[in-house]
Each structure stands twice: as structure tokens, then as C-alpha cells.
Amino acid sequence: MAQHEHVRVAVIGSGFGGLGAAVRLRREGITDFVILERAGSVGGTWRDNSYPGCACDVPSHLYSFSFAPNPDWPRTFSGQEHIRAYLEHVADTFGLRPHLRLNHEVTMMRWDGDELHWVIESANGTTVVADVVVSATGPLSDPKMPDIPGLADFPGKVFHSARWDHDADLTGKRVAMIGTGASAIQIVPALQPKAARLTLFQRTPPWVMPRMDRAISGAERWLHRTLPFTGTARRGLLWGIRELQVSAFTKHPDQLGLVERIAKSNMARSIKDPALRAKLTPSYRIGCKRILLSSAYYPALAQPNVDVVASGLSEVRGSTVVASDGTEAEVDAIVLGTGFHVTDMPIADRVVGAEGVTLAESWKGGMRALRGASAAGFPNWMTIIGPNTGLGNSSMILMIEAQLNYMADYLRQLDVLGGRAALDARPSAVGAWNRRVQDRMRRTVWNTGGCTSWYLDANGRNTTVWPGTTAEFRRATRTVDISEYQVVRVPAQRDAKKAVAEEVAG
Ligand SMILES: Cc1cc2nc3c(=O)[nH]c(=O)nc-3n(C[C@H](O)[C@H](O)[C@H](O)COP(=O)(O)OP(=O)(O)OC[C@H]3O[C@@H](n4cnc5c(N)ncnc54)[C@H](O)[C@@H]3O)c2cc1C
């Protein structure tokens, strides 16, 4: 085999997950690692989503690393450009640049059971060999393009919200916005004042709560800079409030009626037309789909240059977009707010485990991983934000940091075993974990709320959301329970052969 770079750990992806893993590795004293990133810069979600209005739905002081507080967040809810700059800053501050291999799209990683390592190929022709893979490729990083007849022949601009075409000037244009998810409701208020006409294709209306966004005052920032514990306290309060909300989502969805009333009055304040209000009122329990935050969405929809079509896009005929209910509109551009490959993430086709099967094949019945990290048959491979680690109401950074504790302990356990062993999750342990998660899922609003959402996979199973508090997940991932893994060792036959070869050579 040709000489390849051999590292202890290969981290895939440089969003919050990948950069967080890299910081943690350095803190554990591990410097023998690389970060393989397909794009030309770090940032993940916050690099790729640059659509107008893109911002976080979790307050800035909670949507950031606990080990890298930023006293200078300018707004209570950060915009995309500030979060992206924060991640660039993290890469600089924690000395991650030398580890970064940008423009390295991982096309295949194969477990070599003889050598106990992963062989990782990239689209640029390079190969890296790693003892351990930490896959942080993101749950929402591969845009889903809808399969709509005629879309490919549309004569104007068509692009996905996560790949915004900044060369397309939509000023004075007739624009079709497809979808009403988290991205679409941020795009609509930004586009409406510019576009000549905006036609919104809505399959299901979202529940939208007011967004309490404001500038953080100079005095607050000074306080957080001067007395850092005040920033920590602010974060703690934001976290605590969200932890208290969890039981309503997971055990008592009936308690969410009050929240529905707040969302309805948010709508009623701006939407005076009863017919439009009826179109925009969801028929499922709030929280079943992600609750969206916006104080600008409904005011934009009430403007005379906006049409809401209460139906999905079914066909494109030339420059005419046609909804399933037959409504037609002539448009100059189409913006697809059609989401991501979440339960069918492309990276799963690119991981080949110990039995020679891909992760996608092994997940055919639904994604599953022990403590959201380890899949059976994929030794020394773990994922950050794996199956059932998503949150409906709080910061994903909390879940990422919990998984980093698990990663650090996993590496410690490998050290204890010595260099000639790997850890493979026992199928029984993965099964038991998954059963516990799915049992708890039965009562949650995501499964009982009467909606279909991207939380559910093709079989209708919720393989994305964590049905508990972040504190519970943190406890469950503090350390690795070694009994949940089998220790894989170099095959004895191969070891003996290697020893003879070394003796001959030596
Ligand atoms: C528009 C939007 C808004 C969001 N808002 C919130 C919010 O308000 N609150 C919240 O908690 N979460 C939010 N999220 C979820 C968000 O994805 C997570 O919070 C977090 O940023 C995920 O970090 P990550 O590192 O796991 O993934 P990502 O940020 O997606 O990073 C994954 C990285 O992996 C790289 N990659 C993927 N495949 C490969 C490959 N084959 N080879 C090499 N590199 C690869 C990608 O290029 C990317 O850089 C939002 C997501 C989106 C899309």
C-alpha cells in the first residue's frame, strides 16, 4: 500500500461538532489528528446557510460552546454571519488550523479489520488512515432537492435555501418560495419587501411563536466581559427554562394548549383576513413539528404582494409553477426550502464496516446508535449528533458537548486496552438503548401530535429526536460503559505473520 498519512483520530466535518471534537482532543492531550472538511472553510451549517434572514432560534449565550463564551454577542438571537465568525474564531483561538484539511470531501471510509484502522478516501485523491473516526458531518448538511416534474427545465433561477445563489438579484422579481419550514419563515420576511410578487407554497402550516430578539446593550456586554460569571449565569438561566419545558413535549403534550393560544394570538395580531388565517392555522398539536420563532413572518404574509397557496408544488411547466390543488403562478425564480437528508444522510453510504456492509445498509430498518454515537459493526467509529440526539426546543451545542465527553472517555478506554484493540458496540447494547429511546418516544408530542415531520423516517419511526432533557443525555454519555462494547483485537494469525516478517526484516 502506498504511504498515507496515518493519524490517531480523523474528525470529519468542521461545524460545531467537528471543531468541538478537535478542541476536546487537544484538551485531552491528543494532537495526532486531522479534520477533513469538504468545503473551503470551517463553519458547517453557518457557512452553508447564507440566505437572507438566516439566524439562530436559540439565544446566543446558549447556542455557543461552554468552553468558549462570547461576551460580545450583539443580539439575543445571533444572525448567521456572527455564528460563522464565532466558529472561525474558535478555530484560531484553539489552534485548530494546522489540523484542518479543507476541500477534502470524504468519499469512502473502510474498516480494515486486519490492521484495526480506517482507510479514508477523499474526492481530491488523498487517503488518510486513522485508528478512530469521529464523524461530525451534520444532520442538516445535505440539502434535499424535490423531485418535481419540469423543475429541471425551469428557465429562471432555482436554488435551495442552503445553497443561496448570491448572484441572483430577486429585486422586482416574481418568486416562488417552496416550503414553510425554519428556513422559509426567515426568508419570506427578507424577500417580501424586494420581490414584485412572492408565492408561498405551503403543504403544512407551521406553528410560529413571537421571536424576542433585541440588541444586547453595551452595558450587558461590558458586564459579561468584566464579570464572566454573569455570562455563565445568563446561559444557565436560558438552559434551565428550556429543561423545564421538556416534560410537556415528552410526557404531557396536552399541556401545550396554552402555547398554542400564544401562537394563535401571534398570528391574529398580523393576519386580519379570516380566510388567510384559516390557511395558516395548523391542525396538529404545537411542538409536533419544530416550533418556529418569528415576529416578522405573519406581517410579511399579510402584504398585498404575497400569495399563500395551501398546497405543495406538484409540477413546473415552463415558467409556470403548479400546486397540487391546481393553483398556478408565473414566476421568475424558485427558492426551495425543502429541507435536508436527515434520516437518509449520504455519509451513511460512504462508511463500510467490519462485515463489509455500509452504515446505510445496516440502518435499513432505521438509524440507531448506542448513546447516539456507536453503531454495531463499525469499530472505533463514532458520530456526533447521531440518531436520536436532536432537540426540539434547546441548543444542539449542549448535545454536542455531551457527546464530546463520551468521545474523550472512549479514547481513554482504548488507551487502557493498548494500541492493538478496537471497540465495537455490542448489537445487544445498541438494541437495548434503542428500545429504551423508542419506548419513551411513544408518548411524545413528536409521535402523538398528529403531524408528519422530518423527525420521522420512511418507516414512521422517530430516529432523530432525544426524548428527554439535555441533563439526562449528559449523564448517559459522561463515560463509556465498557460492557456495552466488545473488544476487537488484531487477528492472531495476522499478528503471527507480522511478527515473523518483522523478525526477518530486523
Ligand atoms: C438553517 C439552520 C438553522 C439552524 N438553527 C438551529 C438552531 O436555532 N438551534 C439549534 O440548536 N440548531 C440549529 N440548527 C441545527 C444545526 O445544524 C446544529 O445546531 C449544528 O450546527 C450542527 O453542527 P454539526 O457540526 O453537527 O453539523 P454541520 O454544521 O452541518 O457541519 C457538518 C460539516 O461536515 C461537512 N461534511 C459533510 N459531509 C462531508 C464529507 N463527506 N466529507 C467532508 N466533510 C463533510 C460539511 O461540509 C459541514 O462543514 C440549524 C440548522 C440549519 C440548517
The ligand as a Tripos MOL2 file, in Angstrom:
@<TRIPOS>MOLECULE
LIG
   53    58     1     0     0
SMALL
NO_CHARGES

@<TRIPOS>ATOM
      1 C1        -30.6910   26.9650    8.7690 C.3       1 LIG1
      2 C2        -30.4160   26.1950   10.0280 C.ar      1 LIG1
      3 C3        -30.7340   26.7320   11.2620 C.ar      1 LIG1
      4 C4        -30.4790   26.0240   12.4220 C.ar      1 LIG1
      5 N1        -30.8220   26.5900   13.6020 N.ar      1 LIG1
      6 C5        -30.5710   25.9220   14.7430 C.ar      1 LIG1
      7 C6        -30.9470   26.4870   15.9920 C.ar      1 LIG1
      8 O1        -31.5530   27.5480   16.0510 O.2       1 LIG1
      9 N2        -30.6530   25.7990   17.1200 N.ar      1 LIG1
     10 C7        -30.0180   24.5930   17.0930 C.ar      1 LIG1
     11 O2        -29.7470   24.0150   18.1420 O.2       1 LIG1
     12 N3        -29.6660   24.0380   15.9080 N.ar      1 LIG1
     13 C8        -29.9430   24.6690   14.7520 C.ar      1 LIG1
     14 N4        -29.6170   24.0860   13.5600 N.ar      1 LIG1
     15 C9        -29.0280   22.7500   13.5580 C.3       1 LIG1
     16 C10       -27.5130   22.7980   13.3280 C.3       1 LIG1
     17 O3        -27.2820   22.0020   12.2230 O.3       1 LIG1
     18 C11       -26.7720   22.3360   14.5660 C.3       1 LIG1
     19 O4        -27.0910   23.1890   15.6390 O.3       1 LIG1
     20 C12       -25.2340   22.3430   14.4360 C.3       1 LIG1
     21 O5        -24.7960   23.4990   13.8030 O.3       1 LIG1
     22 C13       -24.7520   21.1320   13.7140 C.3       1 LIG1
     23 O6        -23.3640   21.1130   13.7400 O.3       1 LIG1
     24 P1        -22.5790   19.9110   13.0700 P.3       1 LIG1
     25 O7        -21.1380   20.2240   13.2000 O.co2     1 LIG1
     26 O8        -23.0480   18.6320   13.6120 O.co2     1 LIG1
     27 O9        -23.0420   19.9070   11.5610 O.3       1 LIG1
     28 P2        -22.7950   20.9690   10.4240 P.3       1 LIG1
     29 O10       -22.7560   22.3330   10.9600 O.co2     1 LIG1
     30 O11       -23.7810   20.6670    9.3570 O.co2     1 LIG1
     31 O12       -21.3420   20.6270    9.8940 O.3       1 LIG1
     32 C14       -21.0750   19.4430    9.1720 C.3       1 LIG1
     33 C15       -19.8100   19.6560    8.3690 C.3       1 LIG1
     34 O13       -19.4490   18.4240    7.7730 O.3       1 LIG1
     35 C16       -19.0240   18.6670    6.4460 C.3       1 LIG1
     36 N5        -19.2120   17.4340    5.6760 N.ar      1 LIG1
     37 C17       -20.3710   16.7900    5.3980 C.ar      1 LIG1
     38 N6        -20.1320   15.6930    4.6570 N.ar      1 LIG1
     39 C18       -18.7960   15.6430    4.4770 C.ar      1 LIG1
     40 C19       -17.9440   14.7380    3.7840 C.ar      1 LIG1
     41 N7        -18.4120   13.6690    3.1300 N.pl3     1 LIG1
     42 N8        -16.6070   14.9820    3.7960 N.ar      1 LIG1
     43 C20       -16.0950   16.0570    4.4620 C.ar      1 LIG1
     44 N9        -16.8680   16.9560    5.1150 N.ar      1 LIG1
     45 C21       -18.2020   16.7400    5.1220 C.ar      1 LIG1
     46 C22       -19.9290   19.7920    5.9700 C.3       1 LIG1
     47 O14       -19.3800   20.4800    4.8740 O.3       1 LIG1
     48 C23       -20.0010   20.6540    7.2250 C.3       1 LIG1
     49 O15       -18.9810   21.6150    7.2750 O.3       1 LIG1
     50 C24       -29.8790   24.7560   12.3680 C.ar      1 LIG1
     51 C25       -29.5750   24.2000   11.1270 C.ar      1 LIG1
     52 C26       -29.8430   24.9010    9.9670 C.ar      1 LIG1
     53 C27       -29.5370   24.2570    8.6500 C.3       1 LIG1
@<TRIPOS>BOND
     1     1     2 1
     2     2     3 ar
     3     2    52 ar
     4     3     4 ar
     5     4     5 ar
     6     4    50 ar
     7     5     6 ar
     8     6     7 ar
     9     6    13 1
    10     7     8 2
    11     7     9 ar
    12     9    10 ar
    13    10    11 2
    14    10    12 ar
    15    12    13 ar
    16    13    14 ar
    17    14    15 1
    18    14    50 ar
    19    15    16 1
    20    16    17 1
    21    16    18 1
    22    18    19 1
    23    18    20 1
    24    20    21 1
    25    20    22 1
    26    22    23 1
    27    23    24 1
    28    24    25 2
    29    24    26 1
    30    24    27 1
    31    27    28 1
    32    28    29 2
    33    28    30 1
    34    28    31 1
    35    31    32 1
    36    32    33 1
    37    33    34 1
    38    33    48 1
    39    34    35 1
    40    35    36 1
    41    35    46 1
    42    36    37 ar
    43    36    45 ar
    44    37    38 ar
    45    38    39 ar
    46    39    40 ar
    47    39    45 ar
    48    40    41 1
    49    40    42 ar
    50    42    43 ar
    51    43    44 ar
    52    44    45 ar
    53    46    47 1
    54    46    48 1
    55    48    49 1
    56    50    51 ar
    57    51    52 ar
    58    52    53 1
@<TRIPOS>SUBSTRUCTURE
     1 LIG1         1 GROUP 0 **** ****
